[in-house]
Amino acid sequence: MKFARIVINNPSIYGEYDYHIDSGLEDQVRVGHLVRVGFGQQITQGVVIKILSETVVGQTKPVLELIDPIPVVTMEQIELAFQLAGHTLNSVAVFIYAMLPPGLSQHADFLYSLHHQVFSAERGNLSAIQERLTSL
């Protein structure tokens, strides 16, 4: 079994975490890849910074999915992140996060739509703030 050391794609999480790579993904997951993993109670993205043959962690969670077969950071960028982390006493995750291409940060988007039948029936009952929002 192979393991992946992963930094989570979230600027407030600074650690490196080990996950196991199931046999279905062993030949696909490489250093620099963006993957989906479980972190706490949520599913999140992370970047693989090392492939390991063993880990000191007793129990690991699986890498759930390879998001893109093209690496989001290069080996050179990862090596630079390790060098910078060593010189500045910062986490590797801080530098990997800074190197990610634009648009990979995890922010939720919400799409709101008005249901015209309900909206027209309740239009007279809207507060001032609701009126302003719906007119936008």
FENQUIMO-V847943 format. One record per residue. SS is DSSP state (H for helix, E for strand, L for the rest). PHI is phi as a letter, one per 40 degrees, with the letter a starting at -180 (999 if undefined). PSI is psi in whole degrees, 0 to 359 (999 if undefined). Layout:
BEGIN
ss->SS phi->PHI psi->PSI
ss->SS phi->PHI psi->PSI
END
This chain:
BEGIN
ss->L phi->999 psi->141
ss->E phi->b psi->158
ss->E phi->b psi->153
ss->E phi->b psi->130
ss->E phi->c psi->126
ss->E phi->b psi->139
ss->E phi->b psi->137
ss->E phi->c psi->139
ss->L phi->c psi->70
ss->L phi->a psi->122
ss->L phi->c psi->346
ss->L phi->c psi->359
ss->L phi->b psi->116
ss->L phi->b psi->355
ss->L phi->c psi->176
ss->E phi->b psi->136
ss->E phi->b psi->140
ss->E phi->c psi->134
ss->E phi->b psi->150
ss->E phi->c psi->150
ss->E phi->b psi->115
ss->L phi->c psi->159
ss->L phi->d psi->330
ss->L phi->c psi->338
ss->L phi->b psi->355
ss->L phi->d psi->321
ss->L phi->c psi->355
ss->L phi->b psi->321
ss->L phi->c psi->126
ss->L phi->b psi->168
ss->L phi->c psi->134
ss->L phi->g psi->349
ss->L phi->c psi->148
ss->E phi->c psi->124
ss->E phi->b psi->165
ss->E phi->b psi->131
ss->E phi->b psi->161
ss->E phi->c psi->134
ss->E phi->b psi->110
ss->L phi->g psi->232
ss->L phi->c psi->6
ss->E phi->b psi->165
ss->E phi->b psi->131
ss->E phi->a psi->175
ss->E phi->c psi->152
ss->E phi->a psi->164
ss->E phi->b psi->130
ss->E phi->c psi->122
ss->E phi->b psi->345
ss->E phi->a psi->149
ss->E phi->b psi->130
ss->E phi->b psi->150
ss->L phi->c psi->341
ss->L phi->a psi->164
ss->L phi->a psi->154
ss->L phi->c psi->353
ss->L phi->c psi->131
ss->L phi->c psi->311
ss->L phi->b psi->128
ss->L phi->b psi->154
ss->E phi->c psi->160
ss->E phi->c psi->153
ss->E phi->c psi->123
ss->E phi->c psi->324
ss->E phi->a psi->143
ss->E phi->c psi->118
ss->L phi->c psi->319
ss->L phi->a psi->132
ss->L phi->c psi->350
ss->L phi->c psi->126
ss->L phi->d psi->143
ss->L phi->c psi->341
ss->L phi->b psi->151
ss->L phi->c psi->167
ss->H phi->c psi->322
ss->H phi->c psi->319
ss->H phi->c psi->320
ss->H phi->c psi->317
ss->H phi->c psi->318
ss->H phi->c psi->319
ss->H phi->c psi->319
ss->H phi->c psi->319
ss->H phi->c psi->313
ss->H phi->c psi->320
ss->H phi->c psi->320
ss->H phi->c psi->323
ss->H phi->c psi->334
ss->H phi->b psi->357
ss->L phi->g psi->30
ss->L phi->b psi->172
ss->L phi->c psi->149
ss->H phi->d psi->325
ss->H phi->d psi->324
ss->H phi->d psi->317
ss->H phi->c psi->324
ss->H phi->c psi->316
ss->H phi->d psi->320
ss->H phi->c psi->337
ss->H phi->c psi->352
ss->L phi->c psi->143
ss->L phi->c psi->151
ss->L phi->d psi->144
ss->L phi->g psi->355
ss->L phi->c psi->353
ss->L phi->c psi->149
ss->L phi->c psi->101
ss->L phi->b psi->139
ss->L phi->c psi->139
ss->L phi->b psi->142
ss->L phi->b psi->139
ss->L phi->b psi->120
ss->L phi->b psi->142
ss->L phi->a psi->151
ss->L phi->c psi->136
ss->L phi->c psi->109
ss->H phi->d psi->322
ss->H phi->c psi->312
ss->H phi->c psi->318
ss->H phi->c psi->314
ss->H phi->c psi->327
ss->H phi->c psi->327
ss->H phi->b psi->4
ss->H phi->d psi->321
ss->H phi->c psi->345
ss->H phi->c psi->12
ss->L phi->c psi->144
ss->L phi->c psi->173
ss->H phi->c psi->319
ss->H phi->c psi->318
ss->H phi->c psi->321
ss->H phi->c psi->315
ss->H phi->c psi->317
ss->H phi->c psi->315
ss->H phi->c psi->331
ss->H phi->c psi->337
ss->L phi->c psi->999
END
